[in-house]
Amino acid sequence: MSKKIFIIDDADFMVDMLRMIMCGAGYEVVGVAFDGKQAIEYMEALSSSDLPDIVTVDMHMPKMDGIETIRNIRTLAPAAKIILISSNATLPVVMKAKNAGVDAFIAKPFEPQAVLDAIAKFK
């Protein structure tokens, strides 16, 4: 069974690129959102069996930043693995994300294989 993935990023090109990487590797993209608020509203409407296995989250987005989004996802989908994908790879940001419940961090710009490697670590 393919892993279900939800992509959250405010940049259209990043959503499109992540979707191509995931679908090309055989993963199912079950949803996308362009800000944290939209993502949480979407996930609240899902049944528990439709919740994603993996969520990618950008750090800087309108309406709700990545840290607040991660905290909300942890409540809605506690079993989901969360990958923060951000150009802000400073130690304080990474530590704040870890404390919020992120499972992996990928710095932008990234190679497609880095995303696939991060997902592969989640059994």
N, C-alpha and C positions, 0 to 999 in steps of 0.2 A: 504494500500500500504506500502510495506516494505521500510525502510530507506536505501538509497544507501550510502555505506561507501567506502572510499579510505584510504589505509594503506601506510604510508611512514616510513620505518625504514631500516637501513643498515644491521641489523642482521636477517638472514634467519629464525632462530628459533623464533624470536619475531614476524615476519610477519606471520609465520605458526600458532603460538599460538593465535595471534589476529584474524586471519582468522577463526580458529576453534571456538573461543568464539563468534564472530559475527554470523557466519553461524549457529552455534548451537542455537542461540537465534532467528533465523529467519530473520536476516538482510542480505542484498545483498551486497557482496563485489564486487564493480564495477572496482576496480583496485588496484594494488600495485606498489610501487616504492622503490628502494633501496638507493636512495639519492634524495635530493631536486631538483636538475637539471632534473633528469629523471621524477620526479613527475610533474614538471611544463610543461615540453614538452608534457607529456601524457595528462594533463588537457587542454592545449592549443588546442589539436586536438579534444576534445570532443565538441559536440553541447551543447547548453545551457540546453536542456532537459535531457542530459546525465550526467550533472555535479553532483558530490556527494552531499548528504545532510550533511554528517559528514566526516571529515578528521582527522585521527590520525597522529601525526607528532612526530618523535624523535628529540631530541635537537642536538646531536652530530652525524653528518653524513659527508661523503666526498662530495666534489664539491660544496655543498651549505648547510649551517647550518640550524637548525630549525627556527631561527628568520627570516632569509631572505626568507626561504620557506613559512613561515606563511604570511609574507608581500605580496609575490607574489600570494598566494592563495586568499588573501583578494581582490586582484584586479581581478583575474580570476573568482572567485566564491564567490561574496560578501555575499550571503545568507548562505553559508556553515558554519556549526558549526565546530570549530577546537578544538581538544583535544591534548594538548602537553603531551606526555608520555616520561618521562626522569628520569634518575638516579640522575641528578643534580637538586635537589629540594631546592636550596638555594633561599633566598628571592630576591636577585638581578636578578637571572635568571627568577623566576616567574614574577616579576614586568616587566622585559624586554619583556617577552612573552605576558603579558596582554596588554602592550602598543603596541605591534605588531598586536594584534587582536585575541589572543587566548581566547576561551570561557570556557575552563576547563583544569585542570592540574591533571595528575595522576603520582605519584612517582613510579619508579621501585625499587625493585620488587613489584608487585601488585597481588592482588587476582582477578580472573576473574570477580567476582561480582562488583568490583570497576569500571571496564570498562562498564559493563551493567548499573550500577547506573548512571554513567556520561551521557551515551547516553539517558537513560530514562528521564533525566531532560530537554531534547530538544524536545519540542512538535511539 
